[in-house]
Amino acid sequence: MEKLLTGDPVLKGIVNLHVFTEAADVEQARAAGDILLQKLEAYEEIELCRLKRYWKIPEYYEFSIEIGSPIISKNTPQEISKILGGRWKKAGDSLILYQTKGKPFPMPNIKWASLEYIDL
């Protein structure tokens, strides 16, 4: 509501980048998140959130990065996938980054990631 009162641009949507990374501890997992945040610095509102150990695979950490900006659209996940690199596949409304033999990830410790546009 504050954005409406001040005349600032209103967010129409966000993109959620959900990541599973292999890490020895939470600090190493946070460092992986920080690298991704740096790659996405062109977007105005970025937040690393929900960093926790993945219950199924204890050596993985799971986190999300919420990306917001007045320029976010349904095409933004595709744009972000190009910034991050790697090979992404369309899965419904999401893009998924899989680990497959011979197709490297943009960061060595990332095991799985997804990008999803969410209307607000």
N, C-alpha and C positions, 0 to 999 in steps of 0.2 A: 504494500500500500504506500509506503514511503516513496517508492520510485514514481508512482502516479502523481503524488503531491509535488515532488520536486521538478517534474518535467523530464526526468532522465528517461532514456529509452527503456521500454518494457520488454522483458524476455518473453519470447513466444514458444520457446522450447529449449531443451538441454540435450546434451549427448552424454550418455553414461559409458565410460570405458571401464570394463570389468576385467581384472587381470589375476592370473594365478602365476606366482613366481617362486622359483626354488631359492630358498635363503636359509642361512645358518641360524639367523635370529631376526628379531623385529627391526633392528637397526639396518641390517643388510636389505631387508624387504623395503623399508622406507627409502633407502638410497635408490632402489630401482624405481620407486614411485617418483622420486625427485627428478630423475633423468627424464621420465616421461613428461612431467610437468614442464621441464625446460623446453622440450620439443614442441610443446603446445602453448608457448608463451604468447602467441599471436591472439589467442582468445582472451577476452577480458576477465571472465570469472572462471577460475579453475580451483578445484578443491580436492585434495586427497582425503578420502574418507573410508571408514569401515575396514581398517587394516587389522587383520586377525589371522591366526594360524588356521589352515584349512583342515577341518576335522577328519576328512577321509585320508589325506596324505600329509602326515605331520611335518615333512620337510618343505611343504609348500605354504606360502602365505597368500591370502586372498585380499584384494582391495579394489576399490572403485575410485575413479576420478570423474567428478561431475564437471562438465564443461558447459559454460553458459556465455552468451553474448547476444546482443541484438541481431547479429548477422547469422545466427544458427538457423539452419533449415533442414529439410529432410535429406538434402545432399551432403550435409556436413560430415556424417560418418565416412562417406567415400573420400572426402577431402582429407580427413584426419588419417585414414588408413594409408594414404599416399605419403603424408608427413612422417608417419611412424615406420613405414616400410614393411617388408615381409609380404607374404601371400595371404590375402584375405578372401574368404568365400561368403557369398550371400546365403543367409539362412533365414527365410521369412523376412522380417523387417530389420534383422540384425546382420552385421558382418562379423565373421568368426575367423580368428587367426589360429590355425592348427599347427602342431608340430608334425611334420612329415619328413621322411628320409630324403635328404638332399635338398631340402628347402629351408634355409636357415631363418631364424627369427631375427628381428631387428636388434634384440638384446639377448644374449646367450641364456639368461636365467628365466626368461618368460616361457612358460609351458603352454599357456592357453590365454586367449583374450577375446573379448567381444566389444563391439561398438553398437549402441542402440540410440536412436533418436526418440525423445519423449516429448510429446506436446504438453504445454502447460495450460 
